[in-house]
Amino acid sequence: MATSQKSLQTVTRILTAISGIAMFVVLLVPIWQIQLSAPQYPEGLSLYIHADKLSGDVNIINGLNHYIGMRELHEQDFIEFAILPYVIIFLGILGVLAAVVNRKWLFFCFVIMFAVFGIVAIIDFYMWLYDYGHNLDPAAPIKVPGMSYQPPLIGFKQLLNFGAYSIPEKGGWIMITAALLSVIAVIKEIRSKKKKI
């Protein structure tokens, strides 16, 4: 009886395993995207954020940023790109391990660490956007008093003649799905415990 109380339900193990495996897939695809649209760029400009790099129209965006005093985007300037892949791998291993070992304490460790990771990642991303949008070069060719160029954390924002859309990419949607599966697993475990009581 003591062993069963420490074990997970089969559905919880399956959901946790899927969540853990999903984290490895995140390493292979972009996590977030920022789309820019303007009359002079009818095809739009794209910036894709991966776990370990940037892709898309990075050079063009850097050229435009120069005029308004924003720093250029270079991967080596972001310590996150050196750390994030290992954090994602760790969470993936922990999720799969929790499903295989079949112990509640390990499962809840995975869920808590996943939640903390999500909160820290959102705060870090917001601070990154804030810094790049507000820490401008005073010698920039184009200066608009009181204007900042912080892209939205999520959703749409007008920045001068550019419209900026910030939304999850494939990796982001995968992580959101994995988080939802983990929440469902937690609810099932709590309900199961209440039934036993």
Secondary structure, 3 states (H helix, E strand, C coil): CHHHHHCCCHHHHHHHHHHHHHHHHHCCCCCEEEEEEECCEEEEEEEEECCCCEEECHHHHHHHHHHHCCCCCCHHHCCHHHHHHHHHHHHHHHHHHHHHHCCHHHHHHHHHHHHHHHHHHHHHHHHHHHHHHHCCCCCCCCCCCCCCCCCCCCEEEEECCEEEEEEECHHHHHHHHHHHHHHHHHHHHHHHHHHHC
